Amino acid sequence: MLTIHRLDLSDARILIEGAAAKASEIGVPMCIAVVDESGTLIAFERMDGGKVTSVTIAQDKAFTAAAARKATHDYNAANVPGNLAFGIHTEVGGRLSTVGGGLPVMVNGEVVGGIGLSSGTPQQDMDCAQAGIDHFESKRQ
């Protein structure tokens, strides 16, 4: 029998709070998705002005980060012609994202969920995702 550790709704709200604060600071309204360790959506926020297309993208980034246990930008580096991982983004019904902005959420070295952001540049999305994780970690101490 397995013991599963996963984010709960209050954890998801903390992650969103931190990511949204960073998004507000840089002036880019984001779509923010938080999933559990299996990639199933726990919470989502579309900030006023967040792009409509980013609703799905943010959720796919969070899904990828949690279910594959890897940051989406790591897939981006591997998903180039000639590499064995080229085309990975077409797997899992096209849900695997290779665009920066999805990060796994770790607790005690274990993936317990994922956060995905979309609406800015990949670097802005990554920075806001990391801000969400940093905020979450500061609240856990």
Phi and psi in radians as a Rosetta constraint file:
Dihedral C 1 N 2 CA 2 C 2 CIRCULARHARMONIC -1.714 0.35
Dihedral N 2 CA 2 C 2 N 3 CIRCULARHARMONIC 2.559 0.35
Dihedral C 2 N 3 CA 3 C 3 CIRCULARHARMONIC -1.835 0.35
Dihedral N 3 CA 3 C 3 N 4 CIRCULARHARMONIC 2.120 0.35
Dihedral C 3 N 4 CA 4 C 4 CIRCULARHARMONIC -1.845 0.35
Dihedral N 4 CA 4 C 4 N 5 CIRCULARHARMONIC 2.261 0.35
Dihedral C 4 N 5 CA 5 C 5 CIRCULARHARMONIC -1.856 0.35
Dihedral N 5 CA 5 C 5 N 6 CIRCULARHARMONIC 2.277 0.35
Dihedral C 5 N 6 CA 6 C 6 CIRCULARHARMONIC -2.561 0.35
Dihedral N 6 CA 6 C 6 N 7 CIRCULARHARMONIC 2.783 0.35
Dihedral C 6 N 7 CA 7 C 7 CIRCULARHARMONIC -1.154 0.35
Dihedral N 7 CA 7 C 7 N 8 CIRCULARHARMONIC 2.619 0.35
Dihedral C 7 N 8 CA 8 C 8 CIRCULARHARMONIC -1.979 0.35
Dihedral N 8 CA 8 C 8 N 9 CIRCULARHARMONIC -3.124 0.35
Dihedral C 8 N 9 CA 9 C 9 CIRCULARHARMONIC -1.074 0.35
Dihedral N 9 CA 9 C 9 N 10 CIRCULARHARMONIC -0.684 0.35
Dihedral C 9 N 10 CA 10 C 10 CIRCULARHARMONIC -1.167 0.35
Dihedral N 10 CA 10 C 10 N 11 CIRCULARHARMONIC -0.640 0.35
Dihedral C 10 N 11 CA 11 C 11 CIRCULARHARMONIC -1.093 0.35
Dihedral N 11 CA 11 C 11 N 12 CIRCULARHARMONIC -0.765 0.35
Dihedral C 11 N 12 CA 12 C 12 CIRCULARHARMONIC -1.065 0.35
Dihedral N 12 CA 12 C 12 N 13 CIRCULARHARMONIC -0.706 0.35
Dihedral C 12 N 13 CA 13 C 13 CIRCULARHARMONIC -1.127 0.35
Dihedral N 13 CA 13 C 13 N 14 CIRCULARHARMONIC -0.641 0.35
Dihedral C 13 N 14 CA 14 C 14 CIRCULARHARMONIC -1.148 0.35
Dihedral N 14 CA 14 C 14 N 15 CIRCULARHARMONIC -0.773 0.35
Dihedral C 14 N 15 CA 15 C 15 CIRCULARHARMONIC -1.053 0.35
Dihedral N 15 CA 15 C 15 N 16 CIRCULARHARMONIC -0.782 0.35
Dihedral C 15 N 16 CA 16 C 16 CIRCULARHARMONIC -1.110 0.35
Dihedral N 16 CA 16 C 16 N 17 CIRCULARHARMONIC -0.741 0.35
Dihedral C 16 N 17 CA 17 C 17 CIRCULARHARMONIC -0.998 0.35
Dihedral N 17 CA 17 C 17 N 18 CIRCULARHARMONIC -0.818 0.35
Dihedral C 17 N 18 CA 18 C 18 CIRCULARHARMONIC -1.155 0.35
Dihedral N 18 CA 18 C 18 N 19 CIRCULARHARMONIC -0.738 0.35
Dihedral C 18 N 19 CA 19 C 19 CIRCULARHARMONIC -1.171 0.35
Dihedral N 19 CA 19 C 19 N 20 CIRCULARHARMONIC -0.721 0.35
Dihedral C 19 N 20 CA 20 C 20 CIRCULARHARMONIC -1.161 0.35
Dihedral N 20 CA 20 C 20 N 21 CIRCULARHARMONIC -0.632 0.35
Dihedral C 20 N 21 CA 21 C 21 CIRCULARHARMONIC -1.087 0.35
Dihedral N 21 CA 21 C 21 N 22 CIRCULARHARMONIC -0.757 0.35
Dihedral C 21 N 22 CA 22 C 22 CIRCULARHARMONIC -1.162 0.35
Dihedral N 22 CA 22 C 22 N 23 CIRCULARHARMONIC -0.713 0.35
Dihedral C 22 N 23 CA 23 C 23 CIRCULARHARMONIC -1.068 0.35
Dihedral N 23 CA 23 C 23 N 24 CIRCULARHARMONIC -0.725 0.35
Dihedral C 23 N 24 CA 24 C 24 CIRCULARHARMONIC -1.127 0.35
Dihedral N 24 CA 24 C 24 N 25 CIRCULARHARMONIC -0.715 0.35
Dihedral C 24 N 25 CA 25 C 25 CIRCULARHARMONIC -1.042 0.35
Dihedral N 25 CA 25 C 25 N 26 CIRCULARHARMONIC -0.708 0.35
Dihedral C 25 N 26 CA 26 C 26 CIRCULARHARMONIC -1.580 0.35
Dihedral N 26 CA 26 C 26 N 27 CIRCULARHARMONIC -0.067 0.35
Dihedral C 26 N 27 CA 27 C 27 CIRCULARHARMONIC 1.343 0.35
Dihedral N 27 CA 27 C 27 N 28 CIRCULARHARMONIC 0.497 0.35
Dihedral C 27 N 28 CA 28 C 28 CIRCULARHARMONIC -2.161 0.35
Dihedral N 28 CA 28 C 28 N 29 CIRCULARHARMONIC 1.873 0.35
Dihedral C 28 N 29 CA 29 C 29 CIRCULARHARMONIC -1.193 0.35
Dihedral N 29 CA 29 C 29 N 30 CIRCULARHARMONIC 2.254 0.35
Dihedral C 29 N 30 CA 30 C 30 CIRCULARHARMONIC -2.010 0.35
Dihedral N 30 CA 30 C 30 N 31 CIRCULARHARMONIC 2.794 0.35
Dihedral C 30 N 31 CA 31 C 31 CIRCULARHARMONIC -1.737 0.35
Dihedral N 31 CA 31 C 31 N 32 CIRCULARHARMONIC 2.273 0.35
Dihedral C 31 N 32 CA 32 C 32 CIRCULARHARMONIC -2.233 0.35
Dihedral N 32 CA 32 C 32 N 33 CIRCULARHARMONIC 2.161 0.35
Dihedral C 32 N 33 CA 33 C 33 CIRCULARHARMONIC -2.105 0.35
Dihedral N 33 CA 33 C 33 N 34 CIRCULARHARMONIC 2.436 0.35
Dihedral C 33 N 34 CA 34 C 34 CIRCULARHARMONIC -2.217 0.35
Dihedral N 34 CA 34 C 34 N 35 CIRCULARHARMONIC 2.288 0.35
Dihedral C 34 N 35 CA 35 C 35 CIRCULARHARMONIC -2.153 0.35
Dihedral N 35 CA 35 C 35 N 36 CIRCULARHARMONIC 2.869 0.35
Dihedral C 35 N 36 CA 36 C 36 CIRCULARHARMONIC -1.455 0.35
Dihedral N 36 CA 36 C 36 N 37 CIRCULARHARMONIC -3.029 0.35
Dihedral C 36 N 37 CA 37 C 37 CIRCULARHARMONIC -1.122 0.35
Dihedral N 37 CA 37 C 37 N 38 CIRCULARHARMONIC -0.342 0.35
Dihedral C 37 N 38 CA 38 C 38 CIRCULARHARMONIC -1.595 0.35
Dihedral N 38 CA 38 C 38 N 39 CIRCULARHARMONIC -0.100 0.35
Dihedral C 38 N 39 CA 39 C 39 CIRCULARHARMONIC 1.625 0.35
Dihedral N 39 CA 39 C 39 N 40 CIRCULARHARMONIC 0.141 0.35
Dihedral C 39 N 40 CA 40 C 40 CIRCULARHARMONIC -1.480 0.35
Dihedral N 40 CA 40 C 40 N 41 CIRCULARHARMONIC 2.296 0.35
Dihedral C 40 N 41 CA 41 C 41 CIRCULARHARMONIC -1.039 0.35
Dihedral N 41 CA 41 C 41 N 42 CIRCULARHARMONIC 2.301 0.35
Dihedral C 41 N 42 CA 42 C 42 CIRCULARHARMONIC -1.835 0.35
Dihedral N 42 CA 42 C 42 N 43 CIRCULARHARMONIC -0.833 0.35
Dihedral C 42 N 43 CA 43 C 43 CIRCULARHARMONIC -2.625 0.35
Dihedral N 43 CA 43 C 43 N 44 CIRCULARHARMONIC 2.658 0.35
Dihedral C 43 N 44 CA 44 C 44 CIRCULARHARMONIC -2.560 0.35
Dihedral N 44 CA 44 C 44 N 45 CIRCULARHARMONIC 2.464 0.35
Dihedral C 44 N 45 CA 45 C 45 CIRCULARHARMONIC -2.398 0.35
Dihedral N 45 CA 45 C 45 N 46 CIRCULARHARMONIC 2.269 0.35
Dihedral C 45 N 46 CA 46 C 46 CIRCULARHARMONIC -1.868 0.35
Dihedral N 46 CA 46 C 46 N 47 CIRCULARHARMONIC 1.872 0.35
Dihedral C 46 N 47 CA 47 C 47 CIRCULARHARMONIC -1.103 0.35
Dihedral N 47 CA 47 C 47 N 48 CIRCULARHARMONIC 2.643 0.35
Dihedral C 47 N 48 CA 48 C 48 CIRCULARHARMONIC -0.951 0.35
Dihedral N 48 CA 48 C 48 N 49 CIRCULARHARMONIC 2.110 0.35
Dihedral C 48 N 49 CA 49 C 49 CIRCULARHARMONIC 1.697 0.35
Dihedral N 49 CA 49 C 49 N 50 CIRCULARHARMONIC -0.114 0.35
Dihedral C 49 N 50 CA 50 C 50 CIRCULARHARMONIC -1.086 0.35
Dihedral N 50 CA 50 C 50 N 51 CIRCULARHARMONIC 2.472 0.35
Dihedral C 50 N 51 CA 51 C 51 CIRCULARHARMONIC -1.174 0.35
Dihedral N 51 CA 51 C 51 N 52 CIRCULARHARMONIC 2.437 0.35
Dihedral C 51 N 52 CA 52 C 52 CIRCULARHARMONIC -1.051 0.35
Dihedral N 52 CA 52 C 52 N 53 CIRCULARHARMONIC -0.734 0.35
Dihedral C 52 N 53 CA 53 C 53 CIRCULARHARMONIC -1.146 0.35
Dihedral N 53 CA 53 C 53 N 54 CIRCULARHARMONIC -0.417 0.35
Dihedral C 53 N 54 CA 54 C 54 CIRCULARHARMONIC -1.326 0.35
Dihedral N 54 CA 54 C 54 N 55 CIRCULARHARMONIC -0.223 0.35
Dihedral C 54 N 55 CA 55 C 55 CIRCULARHARMONIC -1.017 0.35
Dihedral N 55 CA 55 C 55 N 56 CIRCULARHARMONIC -0.903 0.35
Dihedral C 55 N 56 CA 56 C 56 CIRCULARHARMONIC -1.272 0.35
Dihedral N 56 CA 56 C 56 N 57 CIRCULARHARMONIC -0.698 0.35
Dihedral C 56 N 57 CA 57 C 57 CIRCULARHARMONIC -1.074 0.35
Dihedral N 57 CA 57 C 57 N 58 CIRCULARHARMONIC -0.789 0.35
Dihedral C 57 N 58 CA 58 C 58 CIRCULARHARMONIC -1.057 0.35
Dihedral N 58 CA 58 C 58 N 59 CIRCULARHARMONIC -0.730 0.35
Dihedral C 58 N 59 CA 59 C 59 CIRCULARHARMONIC -1.159 0.35
Dihedral N 59 CA 59 C 59 N 60 CIRCULARHARMONIC -0.677 0.35
Dihedral C 59 N 60 CA 60 C 60 CIRCULARHARMONIC -1.199 0.35
Dihedral N 60 CA 60 C 60 N 61 CIRCULARHARMONIC -0.630 0.35
Dihedral C 60 N 61 CA 61 C 61 CIRCULARHARMONIC -1.126 0.35
Dihedral N 61 CA 61 C 61 N 62 CIRCULARHARMONIC -0.771 0.35
Dihedral C 61 N 62 CA 62 C 62 CIRCULARHARMONIC -1.116 0.35
Dihedral N 62 CA 62 C 62 N 63 CIRCULARHARMONIC -0.767 0.35
Dihedral C 62 N 63 CA 63 C 63 CIRCULARHARMONIC -0.978 0.35
Dihedral N 63 CA 63 C 63 N 64 CIRCULARHARMONIC -0.870 0.35
Dihedral C 63 N 64 CA 64 C 64 CIRCULARHARMONIC -1.040 0.35
Dihedral N 64 CA 64 C 64 N 65 CIRCULARHARMONIC -0.836 0.35
Dihedral C 64 N 65 CA 65 C 65 CIRCULARHARMONIC -1.063 0.35
Dihedral N 65 CA 65 C 65 N 66 CIRCULARHARMONIC -0.714 0.35
Dihedral C 65 N 66 CA 66 C 66 CIRCULARHARMONIC -1.399 0.35
Dihedral N 66 CA 66 C 66 N 67 CIRCULARHARMONIC -0.945 0.35
Dihedral C 66 N 67 CA 67 C 67 CIRCULARHARMONIC -1.181 0.35
Dihedral N 67 CA 67 C 67 N 68 CIRCULARHARMONIC -0.637 0.35
Dihedral C 67 N 68 CA 68 C 68 CIRCULARHARMONIC -1.609 0.35
Dihedral N 68 CA 68 C 68 N 69 CIRCULARHARMONIC -0.156 0.35
Dihedral C 68 N 69 CA 69 C 69 CIRCULARHARMONIC 1.002 0.35
Dihedral N 69 CA 69 C 69 N 70 CIRCULARHARMONIC 0.744 0.35
Dihedral C 69 N 70 CA 70 C 70 CIRCULARHARMONIC -2.669 0.35
Dihedral N 70 CA 70 C 70 N 71 CIRCULARHARMONIC 2.475 0.35
Dihedral C 70 N 71 CA 71 C 71 CIRCULARHARMONIC -1.115 0.35
Dihedral N 71 CA 71 C 71 N 72 CIRCULARHARMONIC 2.486 0.35
Dihedral C 71 N 72 CA 72 C 72 CIRCULARHARMONIC -1.089 0.35
Dihedral N 72 CA 72 C 72 N 73 CIRCULARHARMONIC -0.570 0.35
Dihedral C 72 N 73 CA 73 C 73 CIRCULARHARMONIC -1.198 0.35
Dihedral N 73 CA 73 C 73 N 74 CIRCULARHARMONIC -0.398 0.35
Dihedral C 73 N 74 CA 74 C 74 CIRCULARHARMONIC -1.180 0.35
Dihedral N 74 CA 74 C 74 N 75 CIRCULARHARMONIC -0.665 0.35
Dihedral C 74 N 75 CA 75 C 75 CIRCULARHARMONIC -1.151 0.35
Dihedral N 75 CA 75 C 75 N 76 CIRCULARHARMONIC -0.634 0.35
Dihedral C 75 N 76 CA 76 C 76 CIRCULARHARMONIC -1.025 0.35
Dihedral N 76 CA 76 C 76 N 77 CIRCULARHARMONIC -0.750 0.35
Dihedral C 76 N 77 CA 77 C 77 CIRCULARHARMONIC -1.140 0.35
Dihedral N 77 CA 77 C 77 N 78 CIRCULARHARMONIC -0.527 0.35
Dihedral C 77 N 78 CA 78 C 78 CIRCULARHARMONIC -1.584 0.35
Dihedral N 78 CA 78 C 78 N 79 CIRCULARHARMONIC -0.352 0.35
Dihedral C 78 N 79 CA 79 C 79 CIRCULARHARMONIC -1.561 0.35
Dihedral N 79 CA 79 C 79 N 80 CIRCULARHARMONIC 1.119 0.35
Dihedral C 79 N 80 CA 80 C 80 CIRCULARHARMONIC -2.219 0.35
Dihedral N 80 CA 80 C 80 N 81 CIRCULARHARMONIC 2.598 0.35
Dihedral C 80 N 81 CA 81 C 81 CIRCULARHARMONIC -0.909 0.35
Dihedral N 81 CA 81 C 81 N 82 CIRCULARHARMONIC 2.358 0.35
Dihedral C 81 N 82 CA 82 C 82 CIRCULARHARMONIC 1.726 0.35
Dihedral N 82 CA 82 C 82 N 83 CIRCULARHARMONIC -0.433 0.35
Dihedral C 82 N 83 CA 83 C 83 CIRCULARHARMONIC -1.435 0.35
Dihedral N 83 CA 83 C 83 N 84 CIRCULARHARMONIC 2.626 0.35
Dihedral C 83 N 84 CA 84 C 84 CIRCULARHARMONIC -1.123 0.35
Dihedral N 84 CA 84 C 84 N 85 CIRCULARHARMONIC -0.417 0.35
Dihedral C 84 N 85 CA 85 C 85 CIRCULARHARMONIC -1.543 0.35
Dihedral N 85 CA 85 C 85 N 86 CIRCULARHARMONIC 0.000 0.35
Dihedral C 85 N 86 CA 86 C 86 CIRCULARHARMONIC -1.028 0.35
Dihedral N 86 CA 86 C 86 N 87 CIRCULARHARMONIC 2.263 0.35
Dihedral C 86 N 87 CA 87 C 87 CIRCULARHARMONIC 1.691 0.35
Dihedral N 87 CA 87 C 87 N 88 CIRCULARHARMONIC 0.006 0.35
Dihedral C 87 N 88 CA 88 C 88 CIRCULARHARMONIC -0.986 0.35
Dihedral N 88 CA 88 C 88 N 89 CIRCULARHARMONIC -0.519 0.35
Dihedral C 88 N 89 CA 89 C 89 CIRCULARHARMONIC -1.141 0.35
Dihedral N 89 CA 89 C 89 N 90 CIRCULARHARMONIC -0.238 0.35
Dihedral C 89 N 90 CA 90 C 90 CIRCULARHARMONIC -1.535 0.35
Dihedral N 90 CA 90 C 90 N 91 CIRCULARHARMONIC -0.134 0.35
Dihedral C 90 N 91 CA 91 C 91 CIRCULARHARMONIC -1.381 0.35
Dihedral N 91 CA 91 C 91 N 92 CIRCULARHARMONIC 2.962 0.35
Dihedral C 91 N 92 CA 92 C 92 CIRCULARHARMONIC 0.902 0.35
Dihedral N 92 CA 92 C 92 N 93 CIRCULARHARMONIC 0.796 0.35
Dihedral C 92 N 93 CA 93 C 93 CIRCULARHARMONIC 1.155 0.35
Dihedral N 93 CA 93 C 93 N 94 CIRCULARHARMONIC 0.404 0.35
Dihedral C 93 N 94 CA 94 C 94 CIRCULARHARMONIC 1.435 0.35
Dihedral N 94 CA 94 C 94 N 95 CIRCULARHARMONIC 0.179 0.35
Dihedral C 94 N 95 CA 95 C 95 CIRCULARHARMONIC -1.425 0.35
Dihedral N 95 CA 95 C 95 N 96 CIRCULARHARMONIC -0.326 0.35
Dihedral C 95 N 96 CA 96 C 96 CIRCULARHARMONIC -1.267 0.35
Dihedral N 96 CA 96 C 96 N 97 CIRCULARHARMONIC 2.104 0.35
Dihedral C 96 N 97 CA 97 C 97 CIRCULARHARMONIC -1.699 0.35
Dihedral N 97 CA 97 C 97 N 98 CIRCULARHARMONIC 2.418 0.35
Dihedral C 97 N 98 CA 98 C 98 CIRCULARHARMONIC -2.011 0.35
Dihedral N 98 CA 98 C 98 N 99 CIRCULARHARMONIC 0.289 0.35
Dihedral C 98 N 99 CA 99 C 99 CIRCULARHARMONIC -1.740 0.35
Dihedral N 99 CA 99 C 99 N 100 CIRCULARHARMONIC 2.326 0.35
Dihedral C 99 N 100 CA 100 C 100 CIRCULARHARMONIC -0.976 0.35
Dihedral N 100 CA 100 C 100 N 101 CIRCULARHARMONIC 2.474 0.35
Dihedral C 100 N 101 CA 101 C 101 CIRCULARHARMONIC 2.354 0.35
Dihedral N 101 CA 101 C 101 N 102 CIRCULARHARMONIC -0.016 0.35
Dihedral C 101 N 102 CA 102 C 102 CIRCULARHARMONIC -2.031 0.35
Dihedral N 102 CA 102 C 102 N 103 CIRCULARHARMONIC 2.194 0.35
Dihedral C 102 N 103 CA 103 C 103 CIRCULARHARMONIC -2.267 0.35
Dihedral N 103 CA 103 C 103 N 104 CIRCULARHARMONIC 2.442 0.35
Dihedral C 103 N 104 CA 104 C 104 CIRCULARHARMONIC -1.241 0.35
Dihedral N 104 CA 104 C 104 N 105 CIRCULARHARMONIC 2.586 0.35
Dihedral C 104 N 105 CA 105 C 105 CIRCULARHARMONIC -1.786 0.35
Dihedral N 105 CA 105 C 105 N 106 CIRCULARHARMONIC 2.147 0.35
Dihedral C 105 N 106 CA 106 C 106 CIRCULARHARMONIC -1.971 0.35
Dihedral N 106 CA 106 C 106 N 107 CIRCULARHARMONIC 2.462 0.35
Dihedral C 106 N 107 CA 107 C 107 CIRCULARHARMONIC -2.359 0.35
Dihedral N 107 CA 107 C 107 N 108 CIRCULARHARMONIC 2.145 0.35
Dihedral C 107 N 108 CA 108 C 108 CIRCULARHARMONIC 0.934 0.35
Dihedral N 108 CA 108 C 108 N 109 CIRCULARHARMONIC 0.722 0.35
Dihedral C 108 N 109 CA 109 C 109 CIRCULARHARMONIC 1.332 0.35
Dihedral N 109 CA 109 C 109 N 110 CIRCULARHARMONIC 0.139 0.35
Dihedral C 109 N 110 CA 110 C 110 CIRCULARHARMONIC -2.059 0.35
Dihedral N 110 CA 110 C 110 N 111 CIRCULARHARMONIC 2.389 0.35
Dihedral C 110 N 111 CA 111 C 111 CIRCULARHARMONIC -1.286 0.35
Dihedral N 111 CA 111 C 111 N 112 CIRCULARHARMONIC 2.101 0.35
Dihedral C 111 N 112 CA 112 C 112 CIRCULARHARMONIC -1.966 0.35
Dihedral N 112 CA 112 C 112 N 113 CIRCULARHARMONIC -0.048 0.35
Dihedral C 112 N 113 CA 113 C 113 CIRCULARHARMONIC 2.978 0.35
Dihedral N 113 CA 113 C 113 N 114 CIRCULARHARMONIC -2.912 0.35
Dihedral C 113 N 114 CA 114 C 114 CIRCULARHARMONIC -2.651 0.35
Dihedral N 114 CA 114 C 114 N 115 CIRCULARHARMONIC 2.731 0.35
Dihedral C 114 N 115 CA 115 C 115 CIRCULARHARMONIC -2.240 0.35
Dihedral N 115 CA 115 C 115 N 116 CIRCULARHARMONIC 2.405 0.35
Dihedral C 115 N 116 CA 116 C 116 CIRCULARHARMONIC -2.343 0.35
Dihedral N 116 CA 116 C 116 N 117 CIRCULARHARMONIC 2.370 0.35
Dihedral C 116 N 117 CA 117 C 117 CIRCULARHARMONIC -2.218 0.35
Dihedral N 117 CA 117 C 117 N 118 CIRCULARHARMONIC 2.596 0.35
Dihedral C 117 N 118 CA 118 C 118 CIRCULARHARMONIC -2.696 0.35
Dihedral N 118 CA 118 C 118 N 119 CIRCULARHARMONIC 2.540 0.35
Dihedral C 118 N 119 CA 119 C 119 CIRCULARHARMONIC 2.472 0.35
Dihedral N 119 CA 119 C 119 N 120 CIRCULARHARMONIC -0.396 0.35
Dihedral C 119 N 120 CA 120 C 120 CIRCULARHARMONIC -1.758 0.35
Dihedral N 120 CA 120 C 120 N 121 CIRCULARHARMONIC -2.833 0.35
Dihedral C 120 N 121 CA 121 C 121 CIRCULARHARMONIC -1.261 0.35
Dihedral N 121 CA 121 C 121 N 122 CIRCULARHARMONIC 2.838 0.35
Dihedral C 121 N 122 CA 122 C 122 CIRCULARHARMONIC -0.944 0.35
Dihedral N 122 CA 122 C 122 N 123 CIRCULARHARMONIC -0.687 0.35
Dihedral C 122 N 123 CA 123 C 123 CIRCULARHARMONIC -1.170 0.35
Dihedral N 123 CA 123 C 123 N 124 CIRCULARHARMONIC -0.703 0.35
Dihedral C 123 N 124 CA 124 C 124 CIRCULARHARMONIC -1.109 0.35
Dihedral N 124 CA 124 C 124 N 125 CIRCULARHARMONIC -0.729 0.35
Dihedral C 124 N 125 CA 125 C 125 CIRCULARHARMONIC -1.069 0.35
Dihedral N 125 CA 125 C 125 N 126 CIRCULARHARMONIC -0.766 0.35
Dihedral C 125 N 126 CA 126 C 126 CIRCULARHARMONIC -1.092 0.35
Dihedral N 126 CA 126 C 126 N 127 CIRCULARHARMONIC -0.777 0.35
Dihedral C 126 N 127 CA 127 C 127 CIRCULARHARMONIC -1.096 0.35
Dihedral N 127 CA 127 C 127 N 128 CIRCULARHARMONIC -0.715 0.35
Dihedral C 127 N 128 CA 128 C 128 CIRCULARHARMONIC -1.239 0.35
Dihedral N 128 CA 128 C 128 N 129 CIRCULARHARMONIC -0.643 0.35
Dihedral C 128 N 129 CA 129 C 129 CIRCULARHARMONIC -1.085 0.35
Dihedral N 129 CA 129 C 129 N 130 CIRCULARHARMONIC -0.771 0.35
Dihedral C 129 N 130 CA 130 C 130 CIRCULARHARMONIC -1.130 0.35
Dihedral N 130 CA 130 C 130 N 131 CIRCULARHARMONIC -0.648 0.35
Dihedral C 130 N 131 CA 131 C 131 CIRCULARHARMONIC -1.090 0.35
Dihedral N 131 CA 131 C 131 N 132 CIRCULARHARMONIC -0.652 0.35
Dihedral C 131 N 132 CA 132 C 132 CIRCULARHARMONIC -1.093 0.35
Dihedral N 132 CA 132 C 132 N 133 CIRCULARHARMONIC -0.774 0.35
Dihedral C 132 N 133 CA 133 C 133 CIRCULARHARMONIC -1.154 0.35
Dihedral N 133 CA 133 C 133 N 134 CIRCULARHARMONIC -0.744 0.35
Dihedral C 133 N 134 CA 134 C 134 CIRCULARHARMONIC -1.050 0.35
Dihedral N 134 CA 134 C 134 N 135 CIRCULARHARMONIC -0.754 0.35
Dihedral C 134 N 135 CA 135 C 135 CIRCULARHARMONIC -1.105 0.35
Dihedral N 135 CA 135 C 135 N 136 CIRCULARHARMONIC -0.770 0.35
Dihedral C 135 N 136 CA 136 C 136 CIRCULARHARMONIC -1.039 0.35
Dihedral N 136 CA 136 C 136 N 137 CIRCULARHARMONIC -0.805 0.35
Dihedral C 136 N 137 CA 137 C 137 CIRCULARHARMONIC -1.134 0.35
Dihedral N 137 CA 137 C 137 N 138 CIRCULARHARMONIC -0.627 0.35
Dihedral C 137 N 138 CA 138 C 138 CIRCULARHARMONIC -1.184 0.35
Dihedral N 138 CA 138 C 138 N 139 CIRCULARHARMONIC -0.538 0.35
Dihedral C 138 N 139 CA 139 C 139 CIRCULARHARMONIC -1.369 0.35
Dihedral N 139 CA 139 C 139 N 140 CIRCULARHARMONIC -0.369 0.35
Dihedral C 139 N 140 CA 140 C 140 CIRCULARHARMONIC -1.421 0.35
Dihedral N 140 CA 140 C 140 N 141 CIRCULARHARMONIC -0.324 0.35
